[in-house]
Amino acid sequence: MTKTKKSIVFCHGIWADGSCFNKVMSAQYGLDTNESDVATVKRTLGHIRSPAILVGHSYGGSVITAAGTNDRVAGLVYIAALAPDAGETSQSHINQFPTTDIFSHIEVADGRIWILPEGVACFAGDLSEQEQKIFWATHFPPAADLVHQKCGRNGLEVQTELVYRGH
């Protein structure tokens, strides 16, 4: 019996984009709405062989939780990620934890949440000074209401059903 090797698709959090994870297949979504981000991940799944493992970091967990309902998804992996139930928001999960320092170094302008230069160390302090400058110059700001939008159907429920049925 030949097993099909699973593909891995990484789903990034806010202020990052797929280029931050250029060693793996990464969904490149716009951080405009949770619904459009999930749709982008599902389109990405259409361009890789099935089955796929979705890996989400931070807000990317909210995305994979909803995208996990796709038939091509074989599993979900969460790395310091959110996993809201259907109808919940990412913010409802964020509120369960202490506020991180990064939120003292942001600016909301033009409908987006921008990191101020002095906030980069809070977000990407393990990068070299040069890499931090590049990150600040190229960071991808999310829509100001992104984490307040309700999430769709929960893919964790679908994946749990598959595990219980032995798939």
TAHU-V685631 format. One record per helix or strand of 2 or more residues. SS is the DSSP state (a for helix, b for strand). FROM is the first residue (numbers start at 1). TO is the last residue. Records with the same first field share a line. If there is no record, write none. Layout:
BEGIN
SS = FROM-TO / FROM-TO
END
This chain:
BEGIN
b = 7-11 / 25-26 / 52-58 / 73-81 / 106-109 / 112-115 / 142-143
a = 18-21 / 34-45 / 60-67 / 90-94 / 101-104 / 117-124 / 129-138 / 146-148 / 155-165
END
